[in-house]
């Protein structure tokens, strides 16, 4: 049986590094999706009420704030564990 990659073994610093890397990538993806999702909602509401750029920009800022707060609380929780 082959030993597998460091990410599969879960017994060395490499495995922890891969896990942390995936967690940080997930947080970055969550941040980007929040901006895009809230911006898209603003875009559709703008089309409905005919205020095209206003709510799109506001939605992107709200999404950015929500994404930032998600990252902030995740990092805060992870640092309190240690």
N, C-alpha and C positions, 0 to 999 in steps of 0.2 A: 504494500500500500504506500502510495506517495504521500509525503508529509503535507503538501499543499502550500499555498502562498502564505505570507505572514498575516494577511488579513483573515485567513481561515483558521490559523492556529490559535490565535487569541492568547498567546503567552509571552509576548515580548513587547518592547516599546514600539516596534513597527506597527503592531496590531492596534495599539492605542492611538497612534498617529493617524492611521487610516480612518478609524472611527471618528476621531475629532475632525478630520478633514471633511468627511461626509456630513457631519453635523453642521459645520460652518457653511458648506455648500448649500445645505438645506435651508439654513437661515437666510442666505443671500437670495436663494430662489423665492423664499417666502416674501422677502422684502420687495423684490421685483414684481411678483404676482400681485401683491397688495396695491402697488402703485398702478399697475395696468388695470386691475379690476375696478378700483375706485374711479380711475380716469375714464374707463369705458362706461361705467354707470353715469358719470357726469356728462359724457358725450351723448348718451341716449336721452337723458333728461334735458340737456340743452336743445336737442333736436325737437323735443316735445314742446318746450316752452319758448323756443326761438331766441335763446341767449347763447349762441354757439360757443364762444371760447370760455365764458365765465365759469360755468359749473364743471367743465372739463379740467380746468386748471385747479379749481378748488378741490375737486375729487382726487386729483393727482397728489396735491399737498396733504389731504386727509389720509390717503393711502400711504404716503411716505411716512407720515407721523405714526400711523398704526403699525407699519412695518418696523419702524425704529423702536417703538415701545415693545413690540414682540421680541426683538433682539435684545433690548435692554433687560427685560424681565428674565429671559432665558439665561443671559450671562450672569445676572445677579443670582439666580437660583443655582447655577453651576458653581459659582465661586463660594456660595454659602455651604455647599456640600463638602468642599475641601477644607 
